[in-house]
């Protein structure tokens, strides 16, 4: 695969990785793993209640607006991933299009987030297993989850596609039950969610302000996030330049349906909207009121499986990013050689997978609020970098070979940048998580920039490599 000129030193010493990842998947397999990393059920039960607390029944509008932003970003991802379907994902793309310095800053943000996110997810498993096992340790359940998912992630990518596909099916079935419970007992018209959204304030329902709906939209964007992760498996996909874009676009469509429809069903089917918005367990209480405690138990177990599945998928992703750093000679030579090793039987980056799992286990012992701060806003900067890369790629011709071209260019990247600017502002207004997270992400970016200048640049030009 051709590499873009400004990110490559053709005279750099040759580096031959221990092997290439094996192309063993088609679109469906990539879609299974990608949707598992999005984990719609976990988003519905964990993130969406936060959206409802912020904007009440206006959460419907917030999710619709976030879906529109998702379309913009999915188009950006699709074009760039079609041009560079590399396992390094966003950093490999930005490094080739914008330049190696910008690419390495994206790598720093990605690497920190991708290693910590499995811990963030795993720490929620015990909450949903508590319907059967009420005294499980939060931390040790998370550790057991990460250890077992790391072992699974070492297996062949096609095996992982099958495993995540089966878990994903159970996850979708749980959401279907939620949808049926809502639409079988409709208590208010759909139009009320659009024309008269309400918010619970001091024990009373009031008209949801536009500002609240806007703030909730910034949260909703994160609820849909993950559709672009298909690019991490580009080197394991047949005819990736043609297929990855399709996987990304389908992943967005399915994600939006899997999250927006259950939310709509609950908002329409709740017997008492005031009681729903005032509940500390909105969806659990809704399920008990409409379907009984037995169904609530079954769905809770389904959510636990969804989180387990998401940890598998995110571990697969983080391992491939780390593998790519070894191939791109980011570290000391001995570390680079180890990270770029491929398992002879499973054709997976097994050492990189084990290292990612080890760091994720260690992260389970870190305070959850700290994890939220460190991982909370990194994706905003990654999204912004991709939008800039999409614009520069067209201007410079470095993405001219892409098999997929987004329509109405440059509408998608420009519109997404404007929304991301608002999301940054919304996070800055939050002194508890948002603002510290922004400052932490800036700190990670600065640290990555210093490492690039002090280490990689002193070696010469940073060489970005592909699978062949």
C-alpha positions as CSV (number, residue, x, y, z in Angstrom):
1,X,0.0,0.0,0.0
2,X,1.4,3.4,-1.0
3,X,2.4,5.7,1.8
4,X,2.1,9.5,1.7
5,X,5.4,11.3,1.2
6,X,5.5,13.7,4.1
7,X,5.1,11.1,6.7
8,X,7.9,8.8,5.5
9,X,11.6,8.7,5.4
10,X,12.4,6.5,2.4
11,X,16.1,6.4,3.4
12,X,15.4,5.3,7.0
13,X,16.9,1.9,8.1
14,X,14.7,-1.0,7.0
15,X,12.6,-2.5,9.7
16,X,10.9,-5.9,9.0
17,X,8.2,-6.7,11.5
18,X,7.8,-10.3,12.8
19,X,4.8,-10.8,10.5
20,X,1.6,-9.2,9.1
21,X,-1.9,-9.6,10.4
22,X,-3.9,-12.1,8.4
23,X,-6.8,-10.9,6.2
24,X,-9.5,-13.2,7.4
25,X,-12.7,-11.1,7.7
26,X,-15.3,-9.7,5.4
27,X,-17.7,-6.8,6.1
28,X,-19.9,-8.8,8.5
29,X,-17.1,-9.8,10.8
30,X,-15.8,-6.3,11.0
31,X,-19.3,-5.0,11.7
32,X,-19.8,-7.5,14.6
33,X,-16.6,-6.3,16.3
34,X,-17.3,-2.7,15.6
35,X,-20.8,-2.8,17.0
36,X,-19.6,-4.7,20.0
37,X,-17.1,-1.8,20.8
38,X,-20.0,0.7,20.4
39,X,-22.0,-1.6,22.7
40,X,-25.5,-0.1,22.2
41,X,-27.0,-1.8,25.2
42,X,-24.4,-0.4,27.6
43,X,-24.9,3.1,26.0
44,X,-28.7,2.8,26.5
45,X,-28.4,1.7,30.2
46,X,-25.4,3.7,31.3
47,X,-25.0,6.8,29.1
48,X,-28.6,7.6,28.0
49,X,-29.9,8.1,31.6
50,X,-27.3,10.9,32.0
51,X,-28.7,12.5,28.8
52,X,-32.3,12.2,30.3
53,X,-31.2,13.8,33.5
54,X,-29.8,16.7,31.6
55,X,-32.6,17.3,29.1
56,X,-35.5,15.2,30.3
57,X,-37.8,14.0,27.4
58,X,-35.7,16.4,25.3
59,X,-33.2,13.5,25.2
60,X,-35.0,12.3,22.1
61,X,-34.1,15.5,20.3
62,X,-30.5,15.4,21.7
63,X,-30.1,11.9,20.3
64,X,-31.5,12.9,17.0
65,X,-29.1,15.9,16.8
66,X,-26.2,13.7,17.8
67,X,-27.1,11.2,15.1
68,X,-26.8,14.0,12.5
69,X,-23.3,14.8,13.9
70,X,-22.6,11.0,13.7
71,X,-23.5,11.1,10.0
72,X,-20.9,13.9,9.4
73,X,-18.2,12.0,11.3
74,X,-19.0,8.6,9.8
75,X,-18.6,10.2,6.3
76,X,-15.2,11.6,7.4
77,X,-14.2,8.2,8.8
78,X,-15.4,6.4,5.7
79,X,-13.4,8.4,3.2
80,X,-10.2,8.5,5.3
81,X,-10.4,4.8,6.2
82,X,-11.0,3.9,2.6
83,X,-7.8,5.7,1.7
84,X,-5.8,4.3,4.7
85,X,-7.3,1.1,6.1
86,X,-4.5,0.6,8.6
87,X,-4.5,-1.0,12.0
88,X,-3.0,2.2,13.5
89,X,-6.4,3.8,12.9
90,X,-6.7,7.5,13.4
91,X,-3.0,8.2,14.2
92,X,-1.9,6.4,11.1
93,X,-4.3,8.5,9.0
94,X,-3.5,11.9,10.5
95,X,0.2,11.1,10.4
96,X,0.1,10.5,6.7
97,X,-2.2,13.3,5.7
98,X,-1.5,16.2,8.2
99,X,2.0,15.2,9.2
100,X,3.9,13.0,11.6
101,X,3.9,15.5,14.5
102,X,0.1,15.8,14.5
103,X,-0.2,12.0,14.0
104,X,1.9,11.3,17.1
105,X,-0.1,13.7,19.2
106,X,-3.2,11.8,18.1
107,X,-1.4,8.5,18.9
108,X,-0.7,9.7,22.5
109,X,-4.3,10.6,23.1
110,X,-5.5,7.3,21.5
111,X,-3.1,5.1,23.3
112,X,-4.0,6.4,26.8
113,X,-7.7,6.2,26.1
114,X,-7.7,2.8,24.4
115,X,-5.9,1.2,27.3
116,X,-8.0,2.7,30.0
117,X,-11.4,2.3,28.4
118,X,-11.6,-1.5,28.9
119,X,-11.2,-0.8,32.7
120,X,-13.9,1.9,32.6
121,X,-16.3,-0.7,31.0
122,X,-15.3,-3.6,33.1
123,X,-15.9,-1.7,36.4
124,X,-19.6,-1.7,35.4
125,X,-20.0,-5.4,35.1
126,X,-20.7,-6.1,38.8
127,X,-23.6,-3.6,38.8
128,X,-25.6,-5.7,36.4
129,X,-24.5,-9.1,37.7
130,X,-25.8,-8.0,41.2
131,X,-29.3,-9.1,40.3
132,X,-28.0,-12.6,40.8
133,X,-24.8,-12.0,42.8
134,X,-25.4,-9.0,45.0
135,X,-22.0,-9.1,46.9
136,X,-19.5,-9.2,44.0
137,X,-16.4,-7.0,44.3
138,X,-16.5,-4.2,41.8
139,X,-12.7,-4.2,41.2
140,X,-12.1,-7.9,41.2
141,X,-15.0,-8.6,38.9
142,X,-13.5,-6.1,36.6
143,X,-10.1,-7.7,36.8
144,X,-11.6,-11.1,36.1
145,X,-13.4,-9.6,33.1
146,X,-10.3,-8.1,31.6
147,X,-8.1,-11.2,32.2
148,X,-10.7,-13.5,30.4
149,X,-11.4,-11.0,27.6
150,X,-7.6,-10.6,27.0
151,X,-7.2,-14.3,26.6
152,X,-10.1,-14.3,24.1
153,X,-8.6,-11.3,22.2
154,X,-5.4,-13.3,21.5
155,X,-7.5,-15.8,19.4
156,X,-7.8,-15.6,15.7
157,X,-9.7,-12.5,14.5
158,X,-12.4,-14.6,12.8
159,X,-13.0,-16.4,16.1
160,X,-13.4,-13.1,17.8
161,X,-15.8,-12.0,15.2
162,X,-18.0,-15.0,15.8
163,X,-17.8,-14.6,19.6
164,X,-18.6,-10.9,19.6
165,X,-21.3,-11.6,17.0
166,X,-23.1,-14.0,19.3
167,X,-22.8,-11.7,22.3
168,X,-24.0,-8.8,20.1
169,X,-27.1,-10.8,19.2
170,X,-28.0,-11.3,22.9
171,X,-27.4,-7.6,23.5
172,X,-29.8,-6.6,20.6
173,X,-32.4,-9.1,21.9
174,X,-32.3,-7.3,25.3
175,X,-32.9,-4.0,23.6
176,X,-35.7,-5.4,21.5
177,X,-37.5,-6.5,24.7
178,X,-37.1,-2.9,26.0
179,X,-38.6,-1.6,22.8
180,X,-41.6,-4.0,22.9
181,X,-42.3,-3.1,26.5
182,X,-42.4,0.6,25.6
183,X,-44.4,0.4,22.4
184,X,-47.0,-2.0,23.8
185,X,-47.9,0.6,26.5
186,X,-47.7,4.0,24.8
187,X,-48.8,6.7,27.2
188,X,-48.1,9.8,25.1
189,X,-47.7,10.8,21.5
190,X,-44.4,11.0,19.7
191,X,-45.1,14.7,18.8
192,X,-44.8,15.6,22.5
193,X,-41.2,14.7,22.5
194,X,-40.5,17.1,19.7
195,X,-42.8,20.0,20.4
196,X,-43.1,19.9,24.2
197,X,-40.0,18.3,25.7
198,X,-40.0,18.5,29.5
199,X,-37.3,18.4,32.2
200,X,-37.6,17.5,35.9
201,X,-36.5,20.5,38.0
202,X,-37.0,20.6,41.8
203,X,-39.7,18.0,41.7
204,X,-41.7,19.6,38.9
205,X,-41.8,19.1,35.1
206,X,-40.9,22.2,33.2
207,X,-40.3,22.9,29.5
208,X,-36.8,21.6,28.6
209,X,-34.6,24.7,27.7
210,X,-32.8,24.5,24.4
211,X,-29.5,24.9,26.3
212,X,-30.2,21.7,28.2
213,X,-31.0,19.9,25.0
214,X,-27.7,21.2,23.5
215,X,-25.7,20.2,26.5
216,X,-27.2,16.7,26.4
217,X,-26.3,16.5,22.7
218,X,-22.6,16.6,23.6
219,X,-23.2,13.5,25.8
220,X,-25.2,11.8,23.1
221,X,-22.3,12.1,20.7
222,X,-20.3,9.9,23.0
223,X,-23.2,7.4,23.3
224,X,-22.9,6.7,19.5
225,X,-19.1,6.8,19.4
226,X,-17.3,3.7,18.1
227,X,-18.5,3.2,14.6
228,X,-15.2,4.4,13.2
229,X,-13.3,1.7,15.0
230,X,-13.7,-0.6,12.0
231,X,-10.5,1.0,10.6
232,X,-8.4,-0.8,13.2
233,X,-9.3,-4.1,11.5
234,X,-8.5,-2.9,8.0
235,X,-5.4,-5.1,7.7
236,X,-7.4,-8.1,8.6
237,X,-10.2,-7.4,6.1
238,X,-10.4,-8.7,2.6
239,X,-10.3,-5.8,0.0
240,X,-10.3,-3.3,2.9
241,X,-10.2,-0.1,0.8
242,X,-13.7,-1.0,-0.6
243,X,-15.2,-2.7,2.5
244,X,-14.2,-0.6,5.5
245,X,-16.2,2.4,4.5
246,X,-19.3,0.3,4.2
247,X,-18.7,-1.2,7.6
248,X,-18.4,2.2,9.2
249,X,-21.5,3.6,7.6
250,X,-23.6,0.5,8.4
251,X,-22.2,0.6,12.0
252,X,-23.5,4.1,12.4
253,X,-27.0,3.3,11.1
254,X,-27.4,0.2,13.3
255,X,-26.0,2.1,16.3
256,X,-28.4,5.0,16.0
257,X,-31.4,2.6,15.6
258,X,-30.2,0.4,18.5
259,X,-30.0,3.4,20.8
260,X,-32.6,5.9,19.6
261,X,-35.5,3.5,19.2
262,X,-35.3,2.0,22.8
263,X,-35.0,5.5,24.3
264,X,-38.1,6.6,22.3
265,X,-40.0,3.5,23.4
266,X,-39.2,4.2,27.1
267,X,-40.1,7.9,26.9
268,X,-43.4,7.1,25.1
269,X,-44.3,4.0,27.3
270,X,-43.4,5.2,30.8
271,X,-46.6,5.3,32.9
272,X,-45.4,8.4,34.7
273,X,-42.8,10.6,33.1
274,X,-42.1,12.5,36.3
275,X,-41.4,9.3,38.1
276,X,-39.2,8.1,35.3
277,X,-37.0,11.2,35.1
278,X,-36.7,11.3,38.9
279,X,-35.6,7.7,39.2
280,X,-32.0,6.7,40.0
281,X,-32.4,3.6,37.9
282,X,-34.6,4.9,35.0
283,X,-34.6,1.9,32.7
284,X,-34.6,-0.7,35.5
285,X,-37.6,0.8,37.1
286,X,-39.3,1.1,33.7
287,X,-38.7,-2.6,33.0
288,X,-40.0,-3.6,36.4
289,X,-43.2,-1.5,36.0
290,X,-44.0,-2.8,32.5
291,X,-42.5,-6.3,32.5
292,X,-41.8,-7.4,36.0
293,X,-38.7,-8.2,38.0
294,X,-37.9,-11.4,36.1
295,X,-37.6,-9.6,32.8
296,X,-35.5,-6.9,34.6
297,X,-33.1,-9.7,35.8
298,X,-32.8,-11.2,32.3
299,X,-32.1,-7.8,30.7
300,X,-29.6,-6.9,33.4
301,X,-27.7,-10.0,32.6
302,X,-27.9,-9.1,29.0
303,X,-26.3,-5.7,29.7
304,X,-23.5,-7.5,31.7
305,X,-22.8,-9.6,28.6
306,X,-22.8,-6.5,26.5
307,X,-20.2,-4.9,28.6
308,X,-18.1,-8.1,28.6
309,X,-18.4,-8.1,24.8
310,X,-17.4,-4.5,24.6
311,X,-14.3,-5.2,26.6
312,X,-13.3,-7.9,24.1
313,X,-13.8,-5.5,21.2
314,X,-11.9,-2.6,22.8
315,X,-9.0,-4.8,23.8
316,X,-8.8,-6.0,20.2
317,X,-8.6,-2.4,19.1
318,X,-6.0,-1.2,21.7
319,X,-3.8,-4.2,21.0
320,X,-3.7,-3.3,17.3
321,X,-2.9,0.3,18.0
322,X,0.0,-0.8,20.2
323,X,1.1,-3.4,17.6
324,X,1.2,-0.6,15.0
325,X,3.4,1.6,17.3
326,X,5.9,-1.3,17.4
327,X,5.9,-1.6,13.6
328,X,6.3,2.2,13.3
329,X,9.4,2.1,15.7
330,X,7.9,4.3,18.4
331,X,9.8,2.8,21.3
332,X,13.2,1.1,21.9
333,X,14.1,-1.5,19.3
334,X,13.6,-4.5,21.6
335,X,10.1,-3.2,22.6
336,X,9.2,-2.5,19.0
337,X,10.2,-6.1,18.0
338,X,8.1,-7.6,20.8
339,X,5.0,-5.5,20.1
340,X,5.1,-6.3,16.4
341,X,5.2,-10.0,16.9
342,X,2.4,-12.1,15.4
343,X,1.1,-15.3,17.0
344,X,2.0,-18.2,14.6
345,X,-1.3,-20.0,15.1
346,X,-3.8,-17.2,15.7
347,X,-2.2,-14.5,13.6
348,X,-2.9,-12.0,16.3
349,X,-0.6,-9.4,17.9
350,X,-0.4,-11.5,21.1
351,X,2.3,-9.6,23.0
352,X,0.6,-6.3,22.4
353,X,-2.7,-7.8,23.5
354,X,-1.2,-9.1,26.7
355,X,0.5,-5.8,27.5
356,X,-2.8,-3.9,26.9
357,X,-4.6,-6.3,29.1
358,X,-2.0,-5.8,31.8
359,X,-2.3,-2.1,31.8
360,X,-6.2,-2.4,31.8
361,X,-6.0,-4.6,34.8
362,X,-3.8,-2.1,36.6
363,X,-6.3,0.7,35.7
364,X,-9.1,-1.2,37.5
365,X,-7.5,-0.1,40.8
366,X,-7.6,3.6,39.8
367,X,-10.5,5.8,41.0
368,X,-13.3,5.8,38.5
369,X,-13.6,9.5,38.5
370,X,-9.9,9.8,37.5
371,X,-10.6,7.3,34.6
372,X,-13.5,9.4,33.4
373,X,-11.4,12.6,33.5
374,X,-8.5,11.0,31.6
375,X,-10.7,9.3,28.9
376,X,-13.6,11.8,28.7
377,X,-12.7,14.3,26.0
378,X,-9.9,12.7,24.1
379,X,-12.2,11.6,21.3
380,X,-13.1,15.3,20.7
381,X,-9.5,16.0,19.7
382,X,-9.3,12.9,17.6
383,X,-12.5,13.7,15.8
384,X,-11.2,17.3,15.1
385,X,-7.9,16.0,13.8
386,X,-9.8,13.7,11.4
387,X,-11.9,16.5,10.1
388,X,-8.8,18.6,9.4
389,X,-7.2,15.5,7.7
390,X,-10.3,15.1,5.5
391,X,-10.1,18.7,4.3
392,X,-6.3,18.7,3.8
393,X,-6.5,15.3,2.1
394,X,-8.7,16.7,-0.6
395,X,-6.7,19.9,-0.9
396,X,-3.3,18.1,-1.2
397,X,-4.6,15.1,-3.1
398,X,-3.3,12.6,-0.5
399,X,-6.7,10.9,-0.3
400,X,-7.4,11.0,-4.0
401,X,-6.9,7.2,-4.2
402,X,-9.7,6.5,-1.7
403,X,-12.4,4.2,-3.1
404,X,-15.1,6.0,-1.1
405,X,-15.7,9.8,-1.4
406,X,-18.1,11.6,0.9
407,X,-20.9,13.5,-0.7
408,X,-21.3,17.3,-0.5
409,X,-17.7,17.8,0.6
410,X,-16.7,19.8,2.7
411,X,-20.0,20.0,4.5
412,X,-19.4,17.0,6.8
413,X,-15.9,17.9,8.2
414,X,-16.8,21.6,8.5
415,X,-20.1,21.0,10.2
416,X,-18.5,18.4,12.5
417,X,-15.8,20.9,13.5
418,X,-18.4,23.5,14.4
419,X,-20.2,21.0,16.6
420,X,-17.0,19.9,18.2
421,X,-16.2,23.5,19.1
422,X,-19.5,23.6,20.9
423,X,-18.8,20.3,22.7
424,X,-15.5,21.7,23.9
425,X,-17.3,24.7,25.2
426,X,-19.9,22.6,26.9
427,X,-17.3,20.5,28.6
428,X,-15.4,23.6,29.8
429,X,-18.5,24.7,31.6
430,X,-18.5,21.5,33.7
431,X,-16.0,22.0,36.5
432,X,-16.3,18.4,37.8
433,X,-15.4,16.2,34.9
434,X,-15.5,18.2,31.6
435,X,-13.0,20.9,32.3
436,X,-10.5,18.7,34.1
437,X,-10.8,16.2,31.3
438,X,-10.1,18.9,28.7
439,X,-7.0,20.0,30.6
440,X,-5.8,16.4,31.0
441,X,-6.2,15.7,27.3
442,X,-4.2,18.8,26.5
443,X,-1.6,17.6,29.0
444,X,-1.4,14.2,27.2
445,X,-1.1,16.0,23.8
446,X,1.8,18.1,25.2
447,X,3.5,15.0,26.6
448,X,3.2,13.2,23.3
449,X,4.5,16.2,21.4
450,X,7.6,16.4,23.7
451,X,8.3,12.7,23.2
452,X,8.1,13.1,19.5
453,X,10.5,16.1,19.4
454,X,12.9,14.7,22.1
455,X,13.0,11.1,20.9
456,X,11.6,10.3,17.5
457,X,12.6,13.5,15.7
458,X,16.2,13.2,17.0
459,X,16.4,9.8,15.3
460,X,15.3,11.3,12.0
461,X,12.0,11.3,10.2
462,X,9.4,9.1,11.9
463,X,8.7,6.2,9.5
464,X,5.0,5.2,9.2
465,X,4.7,1.7,7.8
466,X,1.9,-0.3,6.3
467,X,1.3,-4.1,6.2
468,X,3.2,-4.6,3.0
